[in-house]
Amino acid sequence: MKNLKQIIKEEYQKILKEQNQSGLIKTLRIRKVHGDFDCGSNNLTSLKGAPSSINKGFFCDQNNLTSLEGAPSSVGGDFDCSGNEHLTSLKGAPRTVNDFDCSGANLTSLEGAPSSVN
């Protein structure tokens, strides 16, 4: 089972190979994504290592998340964490999003939900 950091590292290594560059990536931290970021359907249990800012949508649906801790603090588009049936809390969710989908989660409270959904 891969974690989010491993997935990002593998994608970055593919990009380096395509550009004929080489080297081992020891530390990779993507802070801002200009566009969508989709890490859905990867059996993730944590969002640790996720970018901190996404100017469009963030999709972490259909994983095995138990928490949204580590999710981006800023999402300019949709935030989709649907289908994470082990998710019981929205703590760690971004404060403002365009659309928020947490269907299929077993939430015990809405604490931590975005304060503004456009």
Steps between C-alpha positions, in 0.01 A plus 500: 500500500652832392474822694452844348869593524596185307245575227625860462863382497430241228319756284787747540753231407299428183516869409877506556548194278291658226725807515816282490607606846611253762551479869328363805241717663560488873252765607212634299243745630254651256358808668277649234320344204370714215212281386329191638666245728352151490619235743170309501472121492852434632419326831645796691456502876646849551532831316838569657722649231215649296558842341401790727330703228299397192355766273239264353362168630636249752374145464582245770186292452472120517796448736527364855542834674425520870576873524533809280805618696767596247245612238571825317406806702408685181290351217367729229260245351326184613609283793391137464562256784198282421512123534737499800283287726751506787491880511320611818617862530548799271780649710775610264265590213569827317311805629363617164415291193280526193323168564548245778409131469541267797225256408562142607695602812389389847515846655423540868500880478542785254773663709783607271274536194576792269360829626421609145380289206432713194 
